[in-house]
Amino acid sequence: MEDKDFNRIKVVLVEHKRTARWLSEALGKDPATVSKWCTNTTQPSLETLFKISESRKNMD
């Protein structure tokens, strides 16, 4: 099986027609930080992942 980067944050944003800018505003984070998460340059902390999951509830 071929190794592929998989970024669940980016996938969920696309599935719910949301942008990284929307997520950055929802979390109070810099848009550049969220962009780095979406490109797998860096990863959010566990605390931030929890906040992302809470923000996801507001996507629907």
N, C-alpha and C positions, 0 to 999 in steps of 0.2 A: 504494500500500500504506500502510495506517495505521501510524503510529509507535506502538510499544508497548514498555513497559519489560519487559525479559526478565531474570530473575534466576536464573541456573543454580544457584547455591548453594541457594536456596529450593526449586527444582524437585527437585534431587537429594535433599534432606532429605525431601521429601514422598514421592518414589518409594521411598525406603528406610525409610519410616516412622520417621524420626528427627526430633528437635526441635532447635531452635536452642540450647536449653540443653545437649543432649547434645554438640553441636559445641563450645560454649564450654568445657565441661569437658574434652573431648578435646584442645583446643588450649591450655587454661589461660588463656582470655580471659574478660573480663567478659561476661555475657550481654547487656548493653545494646549492647556493641560488635558482637556477632554479629547482634543484631536490626537494627542499622543497616546491616549488609551485606545482610541479607535484604530490606530495604525500599529498597535503593539510595540510602540517605542518604549512606553513605560506602562506599569500596571497600577491601578488604584489600590489603596490600603483596604484591609478588610472592613474597617469602619465606613469607608466611602462606598464599598460594594453594598453594604447594608443600606446606605442612603439611596443608592441607585435603585435597589430593589423596591424601596419605599416609593421612589419617584415613578417607578414603572406602574404602580397601581393607579397613578393619575394619567396614564397614557390612553386608557380606554375611553 
